[in-house]
């Protein structure tokens, strides 16, 4: 344990990381000194700042695209970009960008020959142990085409991966796995445990917890922001139902066949013996026809909605027809929505949070009061500003019930923590005086659950998997007879006791210790590389200026996803499909 502790301190030591990053930092200083700067327009459009200097948007776009490509290659299909995935990709992009700068300024290079060799060595392009040019061409024409990626972009991606791999190798020189650590991990995985534990839930203590009106009011005053009534919006909108444009008969057989051939991987499954088999065209024809007809209907609805949007725009003299006038001209009804917040579902509409996002971006001006087309699950919409209600902090009387409920919940949590702390201390003292866990816990009338023998590697079939998982994490470093700390779980807390720990046979350790050591080292190398990236971002005073400008987008990221949302839109109103 001491060796592991020392290593963890070493790998996170700021002086060690400073020595790793010294050449990188020095090279950045040289790079900044020799750079003539970027234009005012580039500064305005910069994606972020490093060392106070703007990062060109083009460089960030490249890093984002290659992060997207990396993940798509990992999962074997175009990555679906949702709001949460987009946020993760942005962070990956910044880490990629800083690592590439660091690798380049540390004089790491990747030659064209290395790029070619790396592509040829990919297992996917191998056939009978040799590089297959036909497979590579099919990959470019089908997989990359679906990603809207060119062969040159793919080769540049491989070049970046080589540079980052070399940076990994550079950092890997500092990683080391002690023999004792391999043995400890082995025993954590293969030792046999028998564990007893007790669970106390918050509900069991509910009858002992009371909250007065004064306490509820005090809680409200201490947590006023938690009760803020959020900003609300009401919009007018016109609807372009997809059903009005649906025509399955218009889908030609040649288009169906072409789509099937180009997306054959979507109809391929891995069967017995790891063999790949594809469903026949006849099996999927009806499904495909419905899918393509729906896509065509969505596109047609989008076209008409776009025409409607264009008709609302002011002319050169600043004059424009009203929303109602344009709707009346094309025979559409204008509907007024119910009031909704940024993060709640719009009543009566099958739309996702992209609808809310677009609505909250509207402004009561001639140019900004109407939206671009927004897609729901069954229709396309164009919105118009109607009313925005500012957020406000309510008076205590308005939220009395909510405040009392929140205060009661906090009081219950406090009572649970105090009770479990007392139980833990009492049980620990009883164990020291020779009592068993059952005997020590008996005065509290809690049910003692004792597991069957199990190893962490194989696990145990239990009903409450989350509680068992948290308990397992805590016993890994305990010996027989030792007590866990109080373990918070959903709705309560647990105290566990290791009744027995049977050491695993060392014979197996001898046969797998090399593989286990390599696994631990690989995980540590990945951690070292990631921490190096984060360290460089910190050292170079990284600022994400784009995220700062998009406060609504930030709020949207925290919202819960909605199942009705089948289409997402980007900030410029385009639907995100299966490509970047």
Buried (B, 14 or more C-beta within 10 A) or exposed (E): EEBBEEBEEEBEEEEEBEEBBEBBBEBBEEEBEEEEEBEEEBBEBBBBBBBEBBBBBEBBEBBBBBBBBBBBBEEEBBBEBBBEBBBEBBBBBBBBBBBBBBBBBBEBEBEEEBBEEBBBEBEEBEEEEEBBEEBBEEBBEBBBEBBEBEBEBBBBBBBBBBBBBBBBEBBBEBBEBBEEBBBBBBBBBBBBBBBBBBBBBBEBBEEEBEBEEEBBBBBBEEEBEEBEBEBBBBBBBBBBEBEEBBEEEEBEEEBBEEBBEEBEEBBEEEEEEEEEEBBEBEEBBEEBBEBBBBBBBBEBBBBBBBBBBEBBEEEEEEEBBEBBEBBEEEEBEBBEBEBBBBBBBBEEBBBBBBBBBBBBBBEEEEEEBBBBBBBBBBBBBBBBBBEBEEEEEBEBEEBBEBBBEBBBBBBBBEBBEEBBEEBBEBBBEBBEEEBBBEEBBEEBEBEBBEBEEBBBEEEBEBEBEEBBEBBBEBBBEBEEEBBBEBBBBEEBBBBBBBBEBEEBEEEEBEEBBEEBBEBBBEEBBEBBBEBBBBBBBEBBEBBBBBBEEBEBBEBBEEBEEBEBBEBBBEEEBEBBBBBB
